[in-house]
Amino acid sequence: MGRLTENLDATVDRIRRSFADKDAAREKVLPICREVIRYSSLSIRALHRQELDKAQELQKSARKLLDEAEQALTDVEIHTGFLIDAQKEYAEACITLALVKGKQPPAPEKLRVTPVAFLHGLAESLGELRRYLLDSMRKGDLSRGEEFLSDMDDIYNVLVTIDFPDAITHGLRRTTDNMRGVLEKTRSDLTLTIRQKALEDRLK
């Protein structure tokens, strides 16, 4: 046995136990995060079915699971990828519901999610707003079209001011660029529908 072996063995054993604890925590948290994503998706589905109370209840269930996941991880690990994904889906559901209700998007502190998760959720809420608006347009309801389009404009215009490396924002710039296409298609669809309705009204 060399002169370093005893001390190194003891040090590495401590490290090994630490890694084992972290691995056990991650294995516990992964399925919880999958459930958070599932509840958040179900919440958005309920929202599109006009079941707003059900959407809110599903968000509460997702939040409880997020609390459970976060308690099992250290402060550093809260920034790990799979937990940020779960927080992002939860934030997206909460933000979309608030916008549909005509309210301000809840802040990340209120949602208790990281800033990165919040910004990604905010960006992806544009896609859900577009879907909600298209469903309303198909039903002949244009009453909130301009409001939703204005909200989408506001969100996009804020997001394009976030100019930091992907290592910090987890690829937010790419998501924001994709949302520009969503915004412009929505503007085009709404404008065309409004013009068609105006023409129909004149013909009547």
Secondary structure, DSSP 8 states (H G I E B T S, - for coil): --TTHHHHHHHHHHHHHHHHHHHHHHHHHHHHHHHHHHHHHHHHHHHHTT-HHHHHHHHHHHHHHHHHHHHTS-TTGGGSHHHHHHHHHHHHHHHHHHHHTT-----HHHHT--HHHHHHHHHHHHHHHHHHHHHHHHTT--TTHHHHHHHHHHHHHHHTT----HHHHSSHHHHHHHHHHHHHHHHHHHHHHHHHHHHHHHH-
